[in-house]
Amino acid sequence: MNVLEGFLQAEINTQELYEDIISFITSYHIRCGEFEGNEYIIKKMDQTNFILFSEYIDADGEREIHGAISVYRNNLIKEINNCAQVKGIQIIDVN
């Protein structure tokens, strides 16, 4: 499973989490930062570029990142909304 598929399966499960993620992605008040989901982190680089990755803490307490992808804002929203629709989650219009 690739990083994007893993992210969608792990994080787009409830209406509340979907709305929190979409709000983080689309907010113009958050210029950069991280959103910590259940398993994945969304790192906002700027208003249009994001990095998705899962984060593990090893036995020494060190942060390990085994795979990451960069995603353009509109593509990320499209993938999230497609997944949410399949799972019966009410889609938010962000246009």
ABEGO torsion letter per residue (X at the ends): XBAAAAAAAAABABAAAAAAAAAAAABAABABEBBBBAABBBBBABAABBBBBBBBBBAAGBBBBABBBBBBAAAAAAAAAAAAAAAGBBBBBAX
